[in-house]
Structure formats: C-alpha cells, structure tokens
Amino acid sequence: MAHRLIFLSILFGQLLYWGNCSAPIQSSANNAILYGDDLLNSAANKVELLSLKVENYNLRMQGELMAMKEQLLREIKEIKKNQESVPPATKKPSSCTEAMRQENGKFAESGVYELYLPEFLHQPFNVYCQRDPNGGEPWTIIQRRQSNDTDFYREWVEYERGFGYLNANFFLGLDKIHALTNSRSHELWFQLEDFENEKRVAKYDNFVIGSAQDKYELISLGQYSGTAGDSFSQHLGQKFTTKDRDNDKRSENCAVQFKGAWWYKDCYNSNLNGLYLGGEFPKDQYAKGVVWYDWRRTYYSLKYVHMAIRPKYYY
C-alpha cells in the first residue's frame, strides 16, 4: 500500500512538471504562426504595390506612344495640306523656296514640307520651312531650342540622323544639313532670344559642312553680319563632336565636359546644343548651357535659338 502511494505521488508530480513545460511550447507555436502571417501579409502588400507600379508605367508608356503617334499624324496631314497648295511642277522641291512658292508667286504658310535631294539622299525628308520675317525667300530650320522638353545631350548616330519634332525642339540631322549645303550655296541665320525677350541675330553668307567621311566638318561660313556678335567663326574647320565621338582639339571630350554636341575646338564660343538651363545659372554648371558667348557670355542659357539656312541665289 505504501509503495502504491509513493508511485502515485511521483506520477502526480511528473504530470505537474509536464503541464508547466508545455505552456512555453504552445506559446512559441502561436508566435510562429503570427510571424508567418505577418510575412505573408507583407509579401502580399509588396506584390500589390509592384502590380500598381507596373500598371501605372504601362499607362504612362501608352500615353507617350499615343502622343508621338498624334504628332506624326499632324505632321503628315500638314505635309499633304502644304503640297496641295503648290502647283504640280513643284511637287518634288529641293528647297523651301520651291516647296512654298504658289501659282500666284506668293509663299505658302510656314510649316512642315517634304524635300528631295536624290543626288545626296535616296529618300525624301521632312523639314520645317519658315517665311522670312522681312518678306524675302523662306528659310529651312535646321535646329531649334525653345523649351526643356527635348534632351540634346545625345550620341553621334542621333545627331547624324536627326531627332525631335519639327514643330518644336529638334535637330534636323547632319546628313541632311550636308545634303542641303552641298546641293547649292547657302547662307546661315542664327536667331537668338534671352529671357528678357531681347532678340539678336547672327548671319553667315556661305555655310557648308562636309560629309560623314569628313565627320561633318564645318568647311565654310563666309562673312559674318548681325547684332549678336560672332561666336561661330572660331569653330570653322572643326569636325562635329558628340559624347561618344571625340573630334575636338582638346585632350578631354568637349561634348562630355559641356553636355552638348557641336563643332567644338578647344572648346567653344557657342554651344547651342548644350543644356537648357533657363537663363543665368550657377558657376558649378560652368558653360554647360545654351550659350552664345559674344552676347550673354558663359553663365547665361538662352530662351530661344534656331539655326536656319536658305539658298543664296534666288534673289
């Protein structure tokens, strides 16, 4: 009987011990379950957030593609409209003068037209033709900066082929500029404007650039005239330089140093394809803006610039 009581006492004590030990085990299990739930919830939230970002990106890309499509359709429509306003004999013009001249002898409205230079380029190409402000022969715009909407810090192939929108910011393309300036003699017109709305001009009476084999060297400028000062003659004889093609005279790449693309020498007096910095800019951006040194010096980025050319011997 005594042995039986001792055995029951030991068994009862062991049960009490097991009961006390099982409580932490159960608590740990509960904590693990809760931690797992937190991980799952966090992962689900991240997946949902990523899904929203992807959806927003797709919507943004669709919007940009739609805008590009609409811009191209507008340019095509404008070309067709402009072609209908000129006589049949000038359906294949090689200059803006030929493209815009109407049967009554007057010029059509400024806009996008199609030019043909088959001896230089196999395909016709679009240009922006602008009426002369003084009533003379129209001009072909080959470069325009009017806002910060278009990045001009680009590589060689983009400057060779051209980029941007002809009704806004653009560079026509070195291949087309070469074709135009070698088809006949051209004059060059720089139109410049600052953020105080003051305007200046610079003109050169014999503008020619070389071919791709010449790295589009600035071969000729002729005589300067105008109100902006001569900030382009220094570049005469220089090959074109971009951030991935260093053809300047400096050991460093001027295009990389000054964030543009130009006929750099060592390095420049003008930098019209530089960063659009919006007027005066700080010294840590030294000379990186849209600069015409002889007018607003090195620390001023111009509001509006364009380069335009036209044949010399129509008038």
Order of alpha helices (4+ residues) and beta strands (2+ residues): alpha-alpha-beta-beta-beta-alpha-beta-beta-alpha-beta-beta-beta-beta-beta-alpha-beta-beta-beta-alpha-beta-beta
